């Protein structure tokens, strides 16, 4: 049931994609954001030491 609701929310071209691609579309921006925060925190720690 939930998957069908999600399919209606997605724009037309994305409907043909597999589940893995949809997961990556969500996971990659989150992973990039987390990596950016970690790198930023390390840079700040290096500057203070």
SVG drawing of the C-alpha trace seen along z (x, -y; Angstrom):
<svg xmlns="http://www.w3.org/2000/svg" viewBox="-2 -27 50 29">
<polyline fill="none" stroke="black" stroke-width="0.4" points="0.0,0.0 2.7,-2.5 4.7,-1.8 1.8,-2.7 1.3,-6.0 5.0,-6.8 4.8,-6.0 2.0,-8.5 4.2,-11.2 7.1,-10.7 7.4,-12.5 6.7,-10.4 10.2,-9.5 11.2,-8.1 8.4,-5.6 10.3,-3.1 13.3,-3.0 14.0,-0.1 13.7,-0.1 17.5,-0.2 17.7,-3.4 15.0,-5.1 16.9,-4.1 20.1,-5.5 18.3,-8.8 17.4,-9.2 20.5,-7.8 23.2,-9.5 22.3,-13.1 22.0,-12.1 25.4,-10.3 27.0,-13.3 25.6,-15.6 26.9,-13.5 30.3,-13.2 30.5,-17.0 29.7,-17.5 32.4,-15.0 35.0,-16.6 34.0,-20.1 34.3,-19.0 37.8,-17.5 39.0,-20.6 37.8,-22.7 39.6,-20.3 42.8,-20.5 42.7,-24.3 42.3,-24.5 45.2,-22.1"/>
</svg>
